[in-house]
Amino acid sequence: MIFARQSRLGRQIIYETRECAYSQRILPGWRLFMGPEPHNRMTPFLRKLLGQNWLLVALMIALAVFGVVAIYSATYMREDPVAAEFWHKQANWVAVGFFAFMITSLIDYHWIRWGALPMYLGGIFFLILTKFVGQRVYGARSWLHLGPINFQPAQLAVVAGIMVLALFLSQFRQMHPMLRVLLCGAIVGAPCLLILMQPDLGECIIWIPVLLALFFVGGIPLRYLICILLIAAAFLPIAYIGLKPYQQERITAFLHPDVDKQGASWAINQSLIAIGSGGWSGKGFKAPNTQIELGFLPATAVHNDYIFSAIGEQWGFVGGMFLIGAFALLLLTCLFVAFFAGDQFGLLLVVGVSALIFTHIFQNIGMTISMLPITGVPLPLVSYSGSFALMIMFGLGIVNSVWVHRKAATGL
């Protein structure tokens, strides 16, 4: 009788003082003598702050700080005062990005249900604006100046597109797969067309693995994915004909690096020389007489597109493998969060952001070691990219929010 009475008392107290979802479970009567659990004494804000995925936070900060160091080591010798301040500007963007990361992490990610479409339309608007008043850099009109802010709207459009796709695929799971594929193609097609008009082929290629990953997780049958890949492969010759001359030269340089060594193949050959000359442990931080200092690597791109070449020369094979290992651990952490996501919507968001980061890593490192053609895609958190670092940290904030609010989403 005493045990039963204590159990009934335990039910009454627990149901009156519950502060989190899983406190609804009936605790045995003896728990009353141990006092309330520690988390019940925390405020919701403090519980979210302490409940973050700290491995994700630590990896993001470590990669961002290393990126600032790498940019400094690649530009400190430049006589151009603007180039010499690239590392300082990147540090400012990282600080703003960390602030956006923390805010996004602490807010329940379900705000995206009503915020995704305005962000997507905003990205489309900025892409259209870039077409008329954007700044042309390296042959592409892809940068937009708004007062003191200089950013690429294509990066905002990609992240916003992932949010809209995740929302659509999670809300219309009963729709016929073919119709879902066609509507997703329309969602992606609008920003892709505007990005191609800049032209920026690299950012368009990013969409392919991201879309396929979302289709796979979103329940699209495998036969549809195979058909999409076969159709895309069939259109490759036609797509090659439609490329700009300098884009065709990049593909030729990739397939035949010995052709035009002083022209189209110059950058990729110098990148391979820089990475190879770094050897096992590299030439050292701020080492003299490097490919970077002597100007063999393109001075206009060594701090962004070819930052991995600079890292390979100064830090060697060991430094490159540590960097790749850190990226691999970051992606595994994101997939771990996806596995424990509270709902399908959170799962799709995390998979979309993970695919976006992986594709950038694969393309950037792949082009510097001549595994892929040159596409001008930055290395996440490491390349000098400004607004791109902000968008990646914002995306990782969404991933962290899925982790922090996973129990609230499941109601446990």
N, C-alpha and C positions, 0 to 999 in steps of 0.2 A: 504493500500500500504506500509506503514512504516513497519508493522508487517511482511508482506511477504518479504520485502527487507532484513529485519534483519534475517529472517529465511534462505534466500539464502546465506547471509553472514555467518551465523552460520554453514551451511553445508560446505562451503569452508574452514573455519578455522578448523573445527573438522577433516575433511578428510586430511588436510595438517599436523596436529600436533598429530594425533592419535599415542599412544604409547602402548596401550593394546587392547585386542580383543574387549571388549565391548564398546570402545570409538567410534566405527563406527556408533552407533546409532545417529540419527539426534536430536540435542538438540534444544529447542525453542530459539528464538532470545534473550529473556531476560537473558539467561545464560551468554551472552557475557559480561554483565556488572558485573558479579560476578567473572570474571577472570577464569583462568584454574583451573581444579579440582586438589586437593592436590596430588593425586597419579601420575598425569602427570609430576610433578616436581621431582619424585623419579627416581633413577637409577633402572634398572631391578634387580640388585643384592639386593639393599635395599628393593625393593618391595617384593622379595622372602623371604628375611630375616624376615621382619615384618609380612608376610602373612602365617607364619607357624601355625600349629595347636598347640597352646601353652599348651592346656590341655594335649595333648599327650606328649609333651616335659616334662612338669612338672611331670606327672605320671611316666614316664620312669626314670627321674633323682631321684625322691623320692624312687622308688623301688630299684634302683641300690645302692643308698646311704644306705638305710636300710639293703640291703644285705651285704654290707661291715661291718656294725655294727653287724649284726647277726653272721657273720663269726668270727669276733673278739671275741664276747661273747662266742662262742662255742669252741674257740681254745686258748684263752689267757693264760689258766692255763697249757697248754701242755709244758713239759720239752724239747720236740724235737724242736730245733730251726727252722727247716724247717716248721713244722706245725704251730708254733707261728707266722710265716710270711705269712700265707695264706691270711689274710685280706689285707695285703699290696700288695701282688701280684694281688688280685682281684681288688683293687683300681686302679692299673696300667692298667689292662685290661678294666676297666670301662672308664678310661680317653681316651684310644685308641678307644674304642667303641663309645664314644660320638663324637670324631673327625670324625669317619666314618659315624655316624648318620647325622652330620651336612653337610658333603660333599654330601652324598646320597640325603639328603632332598633338596639341592639347585640345583641339576642337574636333568633335565627332565628325568623322569623314562623311557621314550621311548628308552634310551640307551640300555635297557635290550633286545631289539629286536635283537641287534647284539652282546651283551655281554653275553647273557644267555648260549648259546651253548659252548663258550670257558670255562666259569666257570663250567659248567656241566662236560665237558671232563676233566678239571683240577681236579674236585672232584673224578672222576673215576680213574684218574692216581694216585692220592694220596692214594686212597683206595687200589689199587693194590700194591703200594709201601709199605703200612702199612703191607700187608700180609707177606712181606719178611723181612723188617727191622723195623717194628713197635715194640713198647714196650708193653709187656704183663702186664696189671693191673687188679687185681681181676679176673683172669681167662680169660680175653679177650684181644687179641692183637689189640687194638683200638687206641692207642696213637702213634703219629709220632713226632720224634724230628728232627727239621731242624735248626741246630745251637742253638741259645738261645731260639727259639720258640718251644713250646710243645703244640700240638693241636690234636683234633679228626677230621680226614677228613670226617667222617660220617655226622657231622653237616654241613660242607660246601656242601656236596652232597645233603642233604635234601633241603637247601635253594636254591641251584642252580637248583635242580629238580623242585621246585615250580615255578621258573622263566621259565623254559622250558615248563612245563605243561601249564602255563598261556598263553605263546606265542602260543603254538600249538592249544589250545582250542579256542583262539580268532581268529586265522588265518584260521582255517579249520572248520568253523561253518556249512558249507553246506555238509560236508562229512557224510556218513552214521554213525549213532550213534555206531553201533557195531564195525566198523572199528576204530572210534575214541577211544573207550574203549580199544581195543586191542593194538593200538599204544601207548596209555598212559600207559598201563600195561607194555609194553616193555621199555618205558622210566624209569619207576619206578623199573622194575625188575632187571636191571643191577646193580645199587647201592645196592639194597636190598640183592641180592645174595652175593655180596662182604661183606656187613655188617654182614650177617648171618655166613659167614665163619670165622669171627673174634673170637668167635661169640658174637654178641650184639643184643639180641632179642628186647630189649627196643626201640632202634632206628628204628627197622623194624616195630614195632607196630605203631609207630608215623605216618607212611605213610598211614595207613588205613583211619583214619578220615580226614586227609588232602586231600587224593585223592577223597573220597566221597564228601567232601565239594566242591571241584573244579568241579567234575562231575555235582553236583546239580546246581551250579551257571552257569556252562558252557553250559547248555542246554541239557544234557543227560536225556532222558526220565526216569521217576520215575521207570518204570517197569524194566529197566536195573539195577538200583541201588538195587532194591529188590532182583533181581536174583543174583547179586554179593554177597549180604549179606547171602543169603541162601546157595550159593556154599561155601562161607568161613566157615559158621557154619558146613556144612557137612564134611569139611576137618579138623575140630578141633581135633577129635580123632587121625587122622593120624599125625597131627602136634605134638601132645603130645608125641607120640611114638618117634618122631625124635628129641626131646629135649635132652640136656645134662642132666646127673644125677642131678647136682646141680640146674638146672632149674626146673626139676620135683619136687625136694625137696621144692622149693619155692612155687610151686602151692599146694603141700600137706600141707605146713605150713599155707597157706592162708585158705584152706578149713577146716583144723583141727589144729587150733593153740595150742590145748592142747597136741598134740603129739610132742615128742622130744623138750621139753621146753628149754633144755640146748644146743640144737643144731640148727636145721633149723628154729625153731620157736622163738629162743632167741631174735633176733633183732626186730621182729614185736611186741612181747610182751613187750619189754622194751620201744619201741616207744609209745605204748598205755599207759604204766605206766607214762612216762614222760609227755605226753600231759594231762593225767588225773590229775596228781599231780599239774599241774599249776593252776588248779581251775579257778576262775572267772577272776582275775587280774594278775595271775602269781606270781612267787617267786621273781621277780625283776631282773634287769640287773646285771650280774656278781654275782648273788646270790650264796652263798656257799652251799655245800652238795647237789648239784643237781645230777640228773642222768648223766648229761654231765660230771661234775667234778669228780664224783665217778667212771666213766668209764663204766657204764652199757650200754650206747648207744655205738655202734661201733665207736671207735676213728678214724678208717680209712674212715668213711662215714658220720659222724655227721655233717660235714661242707658242704656236698654237697647233698647226697641222703636223709639224715635225718635232714636237716636244719629246716624243719617245726616242727619237734618234739622238737628241741631246742627252737624254737620261742614259741611253745605252753607251754613249761615248764617255760620259763622266763617271757613271756608276757601274758600268760593265754588266756582264751577264748576271751577277749576283743581284745588283740593284734592279735590273729589269725583271728578274724572277720574283723578287720581293714585291714589286709593284703589281705584277700580274697576280701573284698570290693574294694580295690585299683586295684586288678587284674580285677575284674568285670568292673570297670569304664574304665580301659584301653581297654578291649575288646569291650565295648560299643562304645568307641571313635573310635576304628578301624572300627567297623561296620557303624558308622556315616560317616566316610570317604568313605567307600565302597558305601554307598547310593548316595553320591554326586560325585562319580568318573566320570571323563569325558568320558571314553570309556570302552568297555568290557575288554580290556587288563588290565587297571588299577583296575577294579573291581575284576578280578580274582587274581591279585597280592595281593591285600589287604585281600581277603578272604583266600587265601593260608597261608599268614603270620599269620592271626588271628587264623586259625585252628591249625597251628603249636604251637602257644603259648598256646592256650586253652588245647590242648592235653597234653602238658608237665605239665601244672598246674594240670589238672585232674589226671594224672597218678601219679605225685609226691605226692600230698596231699592224694590221694586215697590210696596209698600203706602205708603211715605213719599212717593212721587211720584204716587200715585193710579192706578197701573197695575193694582193688585190690591187686593182687600178687605183690611181690617186683620185680621191673624191672630195677632199677638203673638209672632212668631218672631224671635229675636235674630240680630244680625249676627255671624258667626263671628270670634272673636279680638278684636273691637272693642267690641261691646256689653258692658255690665256683666251678666255671666251666671254668674260663679263656676264652678260645676261644669261648665257647658257648655264653657267655655274649656278646662278640663281634659280633657274627652272629645274635643274637636276636636284638641288637641295629642297625645293618645293615638292617635287615628286617623291623624294625620300621622306619628307614630312608626312605625305599621305600614307606611305607605307608604314611609318611609325604610328600614325593615328589608327590604322587598322589593327595594329598590335595592341595599342593602349585600350581601345574600345572593343576588343574582340568578345569579352564576356557580356557587355551591354547589348551587343548585336544578337547574341544567341539567347539572352535572357536567363543565363545560368548564374 
